[in-house]
Amino acid sequence: MSKLRSGLPYFLIRNGLPYTYPKLQQDISTEVLVVGAGITGALVAHALVQAGVDVVVVERHSIGTASTSASTALLQYEIDMPLRTLREQVGVQVADRSYLLCARAVTDLLALSRSLGPHTASARNSLQYASRPRDVSGMQQELHMRQAIGLPVEWIDASTLRERFGLRKSGALFSRCGAEIDPYAFTHALFQQVIAAGGKVFDRTQVDRHARARNGTYEVRTSEGHRISAGHLVMATGYTSQDLLPKPVIDLDSTYAVASQRLDREELWSEECLIWETANPYLYLRTTPDRRVIIGGLDVPFKNAKRRDALMPRRTRQLTKAFQKLFPEIPFEPEYSWCGTFGKTKDGLPYIDQDPRDGTWFVLGMGGNGITFSQVGAAIVRNAVLGRSDPDRDLFRFDR
Ligand SMILES: Cc1cc2nc3c(=O)[nH]c(=O)nc-3n(C[C@H](O)[C@H](O)[C@H](O)COP(=O)(O)OP(=O)(O)OC[C@H]3O[C@@H](n4cnc5c(N)ncnc54)[C@H](O)[C@@H]3O)c2cc1C
């Protein structure tokens, strides 16, 4: 699959190309090589350099311009699969831990963003409304289950939902844990800190082959024939990683997003919380620092980029209508629309594991929580490289 996105992704337009990075033009060796410079590669590299590890990052295109630039970047602890369903699929312990790790990742990402300097993220509460009245009883079970493990969630009934948020729905789960981020600016800001701390970041440098030598070192070859030797190899190669994996684990969908014109603060919904729903696929909404509304959703299984892109004009109209139906009082004119391909897994959880064949690490955040999972993955990889024991090491294995 060549192109992960099309159209005019708002965050790419907003930031342009804020920094330039060199291309690798010689052989090099390093303690850790990270392949892929989207938000995942940035988080992994940043966690490692902060721990004093020598890191090189290589990216075949421009930094952050694949899925990361298309992301609508709602940061939520809520995994695409409700806790009650996830418990049935993967067991109570893994399900509960996954939810709790995502909640911690949201807090950690906000703290990280604050430490970077430029404003790249804002804390936001998260509201999931009942798409149909019959969803309410399952949501209330979900509420009690989440509250029992300490997640900050409460119930909002239909009349409060109408008065406080202007939403005419039967009820909603309201979580005081979430954030919205500018994923592209955040990625560049992380890489600037990686470089300032001594890490090296190269773009236009494609890895073609890798193998592990007898002494345990990884020998990597770029498409221009340069060699990179590394003590550890981390693939943060996103949704195009399927061919590198020990087994097929990624299902691809196409998703669509629209950003509106700028609005006045009083025109937006209360608290500008993140909004999503119980339907599957679901609509998702957020605001931007310059007070636009972004609405996304209407996912379909990915066939090829041409078919995905052909649907964009229709999806823009449908998302605009969906917003107008949800919030008839808020004016919405579509200004930027785009689409992207994203990977899902059967249980909504990521793959963060070593390839059993040669020990290469993969950090593959999946589904609606791709970014929070990347943060979880960065901590797992950092602990492994530092030789620290980690109770979460086996949670997201390929052989689960
Ligand atoms: C429209 C849309 C909306 C989304 N909304 C959300 C959301 O609200 N919340 C959320 O958490 N997640 C969301 N996601 C998912 C999230 O965007 C992804 O999980 C995240 O961007 C993945 O980042 P990444 O760095 O792993 O992948 P990418 O950004 O795709 O980066 C991988 C990089 O690896 C490089 N690469 C691959 N192979 C090689 C090679 N051989 N050599 C060198 N470089 C290589 C690629 O060029 C690419 O730049 C959304 C995704 C889309 C498309």
The ligand as a Gaussian input file, in Angstrom:
#p B3LYP/6-31G(d) Opt

LIG

0 1
 C       -8.039000       9.835000       9.840000
 C       -7.398000       9.196000      11.048000
 C       -7.884000       9.513000      12.306000
 C       -7.266000       8.981000      13.429000
 N       -7.720000       9.389000      14.651000
 C       -7.080000       8.961000      15.766000
 C       -7.463000       9.467000      17.029000
 O       -8.409000      10.262000      17.139000
 N       -6.767000       9.066000      18.122000
 C       -5.709000       8.190000      18.029000
 O       -5.098000       7.860000      19.057000
 N       -5.344000       7.677000      16.830000
 C       -5.993000       8.053000      15.707000
 N       -5.624000       7.584000      14.489000
 C       -4.536000       6.610000      14.464000
 C       -3.202000       7.314000      14.616000
 O       -3.145000       8.392000      13.729000
 C       -2.094000       6.326000      14.325000
 O       -2.125000       5.305000      15.289000
 C       -0.731000       6.989000      14.365000
 O       -0.658000       8.133000      13.555000
 C        0.295000       5.974000      13.895000
 O        1.550000       6.597000      13.941000
 P        2.797000       5.814000      13.473000
 O        3.965000       6.668000      13.752000
 O        2.779000       4.451000      14.059000
 O        2.552000       5.610000      11.910000
 P        2.876000       6.612000      10.699000
 O        2.525000       8.000000      11.029000
 O        2.257000       6.009000       9.478000
 O        4.445000       6.528000      10.607000
 C        5.135000       5.368000      10.161000
 C        6.317000       5.862000       9.375000
 O        7.173000       4.775000       9.027000
 C        7.763000       5.075000       7.790000
 N        8.290000       3.837000       7.224000
 C        7.596000       2.704000       6.942000
 N        8.432000       1.782000       6.424000
 C        9.665000       2.339000       6.392000
 C       10.947000       1.868000       5.952000
 N       11.097000       0.653000       5.435000
 N       12.014000       2.695000       6.053000
 C       11.879000       3.940000       6.597000
 N       10.686000       4.440000       6.998000
 C        9.592000       3.642000       6.908000
 C        6.604000       5.658000       6.980000
 O        7.040000       6.412000       5.887000
 C        5.881000       6.502000       8.040000
 O        6.265000       7.865000       8.032000
 C       -6.197000       8.066000      13.318000
 C       -5.734000       7.719000      12.068000
 C       -6.320000       8.276000      10.925000
 C       -5.773000       7.904000       9.592000

